[in-house]
Amino acid sequence: MGLIKLKQKEKRPIQHSIRFKIFLVSLVPTIALLVAALLNNQYLSSLGESAEQILSKNYKSIRAAQEARKTLEEIRNLMLEHVPRGQETIVIPMETLQKLSSNLNICRENITEDGERELINRLSDSFSRYEALAHSLTEATDPLWSGDRFTGFLKLTAGMVTLIDDLVAVNEEAMERAEQQTRLLARRAQQNAAVLFGIIIAAILALSYFLSYRIAKPIMILARELSKTREGSSGYPMVPSRTNDEIGFLTDSFNRLFNRLEQYDHHRDDILAAEREKVRRSEEAKGRFIADISHQLKTPMTSLAMSVGMLHSRGEALDAEKRATLFSTAHDDCTRLTALINELVDISRLETLSRQHPKETLDIGLVIRECLAPLMKQAESRDVFIDIDMPNDLPKVTIDSFRFPWVITNLVGNALRYTDRGGRIVLKVYSQGSRFYFECIDTGSGIDPKFLPYIFDRFAQFSERGKSGTIGLGLAIVKDIIEQHGGDIQVQSKVGEGTTFTFWIPAPKEEKSEKSADH
């Protein structure tokens, strides 16, 4: 179930990447800053436009009032200049009166403050009387300074000047208030902007901390779990994956790695247990081998010593038949000792043959004939027929020319050793698919089924081998060499009917891991 869950997680895509999260967190405060800047700018712009409009009207009113006052003073000065001359009449230009009226109208059109309209209305009334009095003075026949009209004109002029001064004062006070209010509003705008930007900065810091915590937390959990893992520990951690971003993908990858390491450890433990069991059996077999070989060496040596001793001490006193029997026994003992010594030599050859040598592509028919040439003579002496069955068009085989011939020699030599007179040995070679198959078939005594599972074990001792004076290293070497070529070997045997050894090696381009299932 754990492996299935890991496979399901392995297919899970990255839904919310860290890059997208960082971009989103950066985008939100950026938009907030832009909105705050736009609102602040709009607010200040509106404030500036409003203040500008107010100040503009105040300024126009003040300017028009000052022009009106100047006009009144010009008319008054003109009249006062004619008094010492004794002129009876004076001409007031109509353009001057129109200028005064125009300025008063400008003041009326730019009323913005409380009390300003009342002053404008009083000025308008005064101007009506002022204009009528001015016309009467210009049309009078009596002297200008006589009567109350001139005195009234001066008082009316002074009153209008006072009203104009009050109007100017009202607008100036309004401008001062507007300036103070503008400064106050600007200060408030700055404070509001500072508060808004402070809130945005705090939100950015909070989001940044939250994001960094969300990113760092699974990494810290993963690092803590990894730090707990030690070499040779019994198990590996399974880190929970809480996010769908790159950190979650990394966590899932580590979990898959831990799962594979755990499977590898179990497999390794199984292999080590099997190897330990194999070594144990090998050591036990080696102990039995030493005991057996000591016994097998001692028996022919004792028999040989007795035969040679009798021939040496009493050879002349013995009859011809007795001496022939002793010589025959000594010869058999020497032959048996020779076979045992050759098997002991195979121990050192096993180490030599285990070292790989460069491979060559050779004609397998020629190699086999060269290997079997010495055995052919032994077979003829024992009246055993050896047959080589292979097609003429068999392709060349890539083999180790130093080790592979030993396989053929050992298999055929074993078959010859266990085949009685008149028997037959067939070495069959053929190509099937991308493999070369070799079959060594004999009509010998066969092998007991209980020994077949251990036939290729080193130092394994069977009664049949002991009778023939062998110690059983040859087939172990054969199996090693075939496996080093990337092949495999099997055996089939029936007691009293014979034995068949079948092995295969791959063609030059075939993978070594391929195994045979069809023979």
C-alpha positions in Angstrom: 0.0 0.0 0.0 2.9 2.4 0.8 4.4 1.8 -2.7 1.0 2.4 -4.3 0.6 5.7 -2.5 4.0 6.8 -3.5 3.2 6.0 -7.1 0.0 8.0 -6.9 1.9 10.9 -5.4 4.5 10.6 -8.1 1.9 11.5 -10.7 0.7 14.6 -8.7 1.5 17.7 -10.6 2.8 21.0 -9.1 -0.4 23.0 -8.6 0.9 26.1 -6.7 4.6 26.8 -7.5 6.8 28.9 -5.2 7.4 31.3 -8.0 3.7 31.9 -8.3 3.3 32.4 -4.6 6.2 34.9 -4.5 4.8 36.8 -7.5 1.3 36.9 -5.9 2.6 38.2 -2.6 4.6 40.8 -4.5 1.7 41.7 -6.7 -0.8 42.4 -3.9 1.3 45.1 -2.1 2.3 46.6 -5.4 -1.3 47.1 -6.4 -2.1 48.5 -3.0 0.8 51.0 -3.3 -0.4 52.0 -6.7 -4.0 52.5 -5.5 -2.8 54.5 -2.5 -0.6 56.6 -4.7 -3.5 57.3 -7.1 -5.9 58.1 -4.3 -3.4 60.4 -2.6 -2.7 62.1 -5.9 -6.3 62.5 -6.7 -7.0 63.9 -3.3 -4.2 66.4 -3.5 -5.2 67.4 -7.0 -8.8 68.0 -5.9 -7.6 70.0 -2.9 -5.3 72.1 -5.1 -8.0 72.8 -7.6 -10.5 73.8 -5.0 -7.9 76.1 -3.2 -6.9 77.5 -6.6 -10.5 78.4 -7.5 -11.1 80.0 -4.1 -7.9 82.0 -4.1 -8.4 83.0 -7.7 -11.8 84.6 -6.9 -10.4 86.3 -3.8 -7.6 87.6 -5.8 -9.9 89.0 -8.5 -12.1 90.6 -5.9 -9.1 92.2 -4.2 -7.7 93.5 -7.5 -11.0 94.9 -8.7 -11.6 96.5 -5.3 -8.2 98.1 -5.4 -8.8 99.4 -8.9 -12.1 100.8 -7.8 -10.5 102.5 -4.8 -7.8 103.9 -7.1 -10.5 105.3 -9.4 -12.4 106.9 -6.5 -9.2 108.5 -5.3 -8.4 109.8 -8.8 -11.9 111.4 -9.1 -11.6 112.9 -5.6 -8.1 114.3 -6.3 -9.4 115.7 -9.6 -12.1 117.6 -7.8 -9.8 118.8 -5.0 -7.5 120.1 -7.6 -10.2 122.4 -9.0 -11.3 123.9 -5.7 -8.3 126.3 -5.3 -8.8 127.6 -8.9 -12.3 128.6 -8.1 -13.8 126.8 -11.1 -17.5 126.6 -10.9 -17.9 123.3 -12.9 -15.8 120.2 -13.5 -16.0 117.5 -16.1 -15.7 113.9 -14.9 -14.8 111.6 -17.8 -17.5 108.9 -18.4 -14.7 106.3 -19.0 -13.7 106.8 -15.4 -17.1 106.1 -14.0 -17.5 103.1 -16.3 -14.2 101.8 -15.1 -15.4 102.2 -11.5 -18.7 100.4 -12.3 -16.8 97.6 -14.1 -14.6 96.9 -11.2 -17.5 96.9 -8.8 -19.3 94.4 -11.1 -16.2 92.1 -11.0 -16.4 92.2 -7.2 -20.1 91.3 -7.4 -19.3 88.3 -9.7 -16.6 86.8 -7.4 -18.4 86.7 -4.1 -17.0 83.8 -2.0 -17.0 84.8 1.6 -19.6 85.6 4.3 -20.4 89.3 4.6 -18.9 90.0 1.2 -22.3 90.2 -0.5 -23.5 92.8 2.1 -20.5 95.0 1.4 -21.1 94.7 -2.4 -24.7 95.7 -2.0 -23.8 98.7 0.1 -21.2 99.6 -2.5 -23.7 99.3 -5.3 -26.1 101.6 -3.4 -23.4 104.0 -2.7 -22.2 103.9 -6.3 -25.7 104.7 -7.5 -25.8 107.9 -5.3 -22.2 108.6 -6.2 -22.8 108.4 -9.9 -25.9 110.7 -9.6 -24.0 113.2 -7.4 -21.1 113.2 -9.8 -23.4 114.1 -12.7 -25.1 116.9 -10.7 -21.7 118.3 -9.9 -20.6 118.4 -13.4 -23.8 120.2 -14.5 -24.0 122.7 -11.6 -23.8 126.5 -12.3 -22.8 127.6 -8.9 -19.3 127.3 -7.7 -18.1 123.7 -6.9 -17.3 124.3 -3.3 -20.6 126.0 -2.4 -23.5 124.1 -1.0 -23.7 120.6 0.5 -23.3 118.6 -2.7 -19.5 118.8 -2.7 -19.3 118.0 1.0 -21.7 115.1 0.5 -19.7 113.9 -2.5 -16.5 113.8 -0.4 -18.3 111.9 2.4 -19.8 109.4 0.0 -16.4 108.9 -1.6 -14.8 108.3 1.8 -17.6 105.8 2.7 -17.1 103.9 -0.5 -13.3 103.8 0.1 -14.0 102.4 3.6 -16.4 99.8 2.2 -13.7 98.8 -0.4 -11.1 98.5 2.3 -13.4 96.3 4.3 -14.0 94.2 1.1 -10.3 93.8 0.6 -9.8 92.9 4.2 -12.5 90.2 4.0 -10.9 88.6 1.0 -7.4 88.9 2.4 -8.6 87.2 5.6 -10.3 84.5 3.5 -7.0 83.9 1.5 -5.1 83.6 4.8 -7.8 81.1 6.1 -7.6 79.2 2.8 -3.9 79.0 3.0 -4.0 77.7 6.6 -6.7 75.2 5.7 -4.7 74.1 2.7 -1.7 73.6 4.8 -3.8 71.7 7.4 -5.3 69.5 4.7 -1.9 68.9 3.1 -0.6 67.9 6.5 -3.5 65.6 7.1 -3.0 64.1 3.6 0.6 63.4 4.4 -0.4 61.8 7.7 -3.0 59.7 6.0 -0.5 58.7 3.3 2.1 57.8 6.0 -0.5 55.7 7.8 -1.7 54.0 4.6 1.9 53.3 3.5 2.7 52.1 7.0 -0.2 49.6 6.9 0.9 48.4 3.4 4.5 48.0 4.5 3.3 46.1 7.6 1.1 43.9 5.4 4.1 43.3 3.1 6.3 42.3 6.0 3.5 40.0 7.4 3.0 38.4 4.0 6.7 38.0 3.5 7.1 36.4 6.9 4.2 34.1 6.3 5.5 33.0 2.9 9.0 32.5 4.2 7.6 30.4 7.1 5.4 28.4 4.8 8.4 27.8 2.5 10.9 27.1 5.3 8.7 24.9 7.4 8.5 21.9 5.1 12.2 22.3 4.3 13.1 22.3 8.0 10.9 19.2 8.6 12.6 17.5 5.7 16.0 18.4 6.9 15.2 17.3 10.5 13.9 13.9 9.2 17.0 13.5 7.0 19.3 14.3 9.9 17.7 11.5 11.9 18.7 9.0 9.2 22.0 7.3 9.9 24.0 4.7 8.0 22.9 1.3 9.0 19.7 2.4 10.5 16.8 -0.1 10.5 14.3 2.1 8.7 13.9 5.3 6.7 11.6 8.2 7.5 8.4 8.9 5.6 8.1 12.7 5.5 4.6 14.0 5.2 4.0 16.2 2.1 1.8 19.2 3.0 2.2 21.4 -0.1 1.6 21.1 -3.8 4.6 23.2 -4.8 8.3 22.4 -5.5 8.9 21.6 -1.8 6.1 19.0 -1.9 7.6 17.5 -5.0 11.0 17.4 -3.4 9.5 15.7 -0.3 7.8 13.1 -2.5 11.1 12.5 -4.3 12.9 11.9 -1.0 10.1 9.5 0.1 10.4 7.6 -3.2 14.2 7.5 -2.6 13.7 6.2 0.9 11.3 3.6 -0.2 13.7 2.3 -2.9 16.6 2.4 -0.4 14.4 0.3 2.0 13.6 -2.2 -0.7 17.3 -2.3 -1.6 18.3 -2.9 2.0 15.8 -5.8 2.2 17.1 -7.2 -1.0 20.7 -6.7 0.2 19.9 -8.4 3.5 18.4 -11.3 1.6 21.5 -11.5 -0.6 23.9 -11.3 2.4 21.9 -13.9 4.3 22.0 -16.2 1.2 25.8 -15.6 0.8 26.4 -16.2 4.5 24.4 -19.4 4.2 26.4 -20.3 1.1 29.7 -19.5 2.9 28.6 -21.6 5.9 27.8 -24.6 3.7 31.1 -24.0 1.8 33.0 -24.0 5.0 31.3 -27.2 6.2 31.9 -28.8 2.8 35.5 -27.6 2.9 35.9 -29.3 6.3 34.4 -32.5 5.0 36.6 -32.2 1.9 39.7 -32.0 4.0 38.7 -35.0 6.0 37.8 -36.9 2.8 40.8 -35.9 0.8 43.0 -36.9 3.8 41.3 -40.3 3.8 41.4 -40.7 0.1 45.1 -39.8 0.0 45.9 -42.0 3.0 44.3 -45.2 1.5 46.2 -45.3 -1.8 49.4 -44.2 -0.1 49.2 -47.0 2.4 48.3 -49.6 -0.2 51.1 -48.3 -2.5 53.6 -48.4 0.4 52.6 -51.9 1.3 52.9 -53.1 -2.4 56.3 -51.4 -2.9 57.5 -52.6 0.5 56.7 -56.2 -0.2 58.3 -56.0 -3.7 61.4 -54.4 -2.1 61.8 -56.8 0.8 60.5 -60.1 -0.7 60.3 -59.5 -4.4 62.7 -62.4 -5.3 60.9 -64.8 -3.0 57.5 -64.1 -4.5 56.2 -66.0 -7.5 55.5 -64.2 -10.8 51.7 -64.1 -10.3 52.1 -62.5 -6.8 54.5 -59.9 -8.1 52.2 -59.1 -11.0 49.4 -58.5 -8.6 51.5 -56.2 -6.4 52.7 -54.3 -9.5 49.0 -53.9 -10.7 47.9 -52.7 -7.3 50.7 -50.2 -7.1 49.9 -49.0 -10.6 46.2 -48.5 -9.7 47.2 -46.6 -6.5 49.5 -44.3 -8.5 46.7 -43.7 -11.0 44.3 -42.8 -8.2 46.9 -40.6 -6.5 47.5 -38.8 -9.8 43.8 -38.1 -10.2 43.6 -36.8 -6.6 46.6 -34.5 -7.1 45.1 -33.2 -10.4 41.9 -32.4 -8.5 44.0 -30.5 -5.9 45.7 -28.6 -8.7 42.2 -27.5 -9.8 42.0 -25.4 -6.5 44.7 -23.1 -7.7 43.4 -23.2 -11.2 40.0 -22.0 -9.9 41.6 -18.7 -8.8 43.5 -18.4 -12.1 40.4 -19.1 -14.2 38.3 -16.7 -12.2 40.3 -13.8 -13.6 38.7 -12.5 -16.9 40.8 -12.4 -20.1 40.1 -10.7 -23.4 37.6 -12.4 -25.5 38.1 -13.5 -29.1 35.7 -14.4 -31.9 36.7 -18.0 -33.0 35.5 -21.0 -34.9 33.9 -23.1 -32.2 34.3 -26.3 -34.2 38.1 -25.9 -34.3 38.2 -25.0 -30.6 36.3 -28.2 -29.7 38.3 -30.5 -31.8 41.5 -29.1 -30.3 40.1 -29.6 -26.8 39.0 -33.2 -27.4 42.1 -34.4 -29.2 43.7 -35.7 -26.0 40.5 -37.2 -24.8 39.9 -39.0 -28.0 43.0 -41.2 -27.4 41.8 -42.0 -23.8 38.3 -42.9 -25.2 39.8 -45.3 -27.7 41.9 -47.0 -25.0 38.7 -47.4 -22.9 36.6 -48.5 -25.9 34.3 -45.4 -25.6 33.0 -43.6 -28.7 33.0 -39.7 -28.6 30.8 -38.1 -31.3 30.8 -34.3 -32.1 27.5 -33.2 -33.5 27.5 -29.6 -34.9 26.4 -28.0 -38.2 29.1 -26.9 -40.7 27.6 -23.4 -41.1 27.7 -22.6 -37.4 28.7 -18.9 -36.9 31.8 -17.9 -34.9 31.5 -17.5 -31.2 33.0 -14.8 -29.0 34.7 -16.6 -26.0 37.6 -16.4 -23.6 40.1 -18.7 -25.4 42.0 -19.4 -22.1 39.0 -20.4 -19.9 36.3 -21.7 -22.2 38.2 -24.7 -23.6 38.5 -26.0 -20.0 34.7 -26.2 -19.8 34.6 -28.6 -22.8 37.5 -30.6 -21.5 36.1 -31.0 -18.0 32.5 -32.0 -19.1 33.7 -34.5 -21.6 36.4 -35.8 -19.2 33.8 -36.3 -16.5 31.6 -38.1 -18.9 34.5 -40.3 -20.0 35.4 -41.1 -16.3 31.9 -42.3 -15.5 31.1 -44.2 -18.8 31.9 -47.9 -19.0 33.5 -49.7 -21.9 31.3 -49.7 -25.1 29.6 -46.5 -24.0 29.0 -43.4 -26.0 29.5 -39.6 -25.4 27.9 -37.0 -27.7 28.9 -33.3 -27.7 26.1 -31.4 -29.5 26.5 -27.8 -30.5 23.8 -25.6 -32.2 22.6 -22.1 -32.5 19.1 -21.1 -31.5 18.0 -17.5 -31.6 20.8 -15.3 -30.2 22.3 -18.1 -28.1 24.8 -20.9 -28.6 23.8 -24.2 -26.9 26.1 -27.0 -25.9 25.0 -30.5 -24.8 27.3 -33.2 -23.3 25.4 -36.5 -23.3 26.8 -39.7 -22.0 25.5 -43.3 -21.4 27.4 -43.6 -18.1 26.3 -44.6 -14.6 24.2 -41.4 -14.0 23.9 -39.3 -10.8 21.6 -40.0 -7.8 18.8 -37.4 -7.8 19.5 -36.4 -4.3 23.0 -35.1 -5.3 21.8 -33.1 -8.4 20.9 -29.8 -6.4 24.5 -29.7 -5.1 26.4 -30.9 -8.2 27.9 -27.5 -8.9 28.8 -26.7 -5.3 32.5 -26.4 -4.4 34.0 -29.2 -2.3 30.8 -31.1 -2.4 31.6 -34.8 -1.9 29.5 -37.7 -3.3 30.1 -41.4 -3.0 30.5 -41.8 -6.8 33.3 -39.2 -6.8 35.1 -40.7 -4.0 35.2 -44.1 -5.8 36.7 -42.5 -8.8 39.3 -40.5 -6.9 37.9 -37.0 -7.5 37.1 -34.2 -5.1 34.4 -32.3 -7.1 35.9 -28.9 -8.0 35.6 -29.3 -11.8 31.9 -28.6 -12.1 32.1 -25.6 -9.8 34.8 -24.1 -12.1 32.7 -24.9 -15.1 29.7 -23.0 -13.7 31.9 -20.0 -12.8 33.3 -19.8 -16.3 29.9 -20.1 -18.0 28.4 -17.4 -15.8 31.4 -15.2 -16.5 30.5 -15.6 -20.2 26.9 -14.5 -19.4 25.3 -17.9 -19.7 23.9 -20.7 -17.6 24.2 -24.5 -17.1 21.8 -27.2 -16.1 22.0 -31.0 -15.6 19.6 -33.9 -16.1 20.5 -37.4 -15.1 19.0 -40.9 -14.4 20.9 -43.6 -12.5 22.1 -46.3 -14.8 21.0 -44.4 -18.0 23.4 -41.5 -18.3 23.8 -37.8 -17.7 23.2 -34.7 -19.9 24.8 -31.3 -19.2 23.3 -28.4 -21.1 24.7 -24.9 -21.1 24.4 -21.8 -23.3 26.3 -18.6 -23.9 25.0 -15.5 -25.5 25.9 -14.2 -29.0 28.3 -11.2 -29.0 25.5 -8.6 -28.8 23.2 -10.3 -26.3 22.9 -9.0 -22.8 24.4 -11.1 -20.1 21.4 -10.9 -17.8 19.2 -13.0 -20.2 18.5 -16.5 -19.0 17.5 -19.6 -20.9 14.2 -21.3 -20.5 14.0 -23.4 -23.6 16.5 -26.2 -24.4 
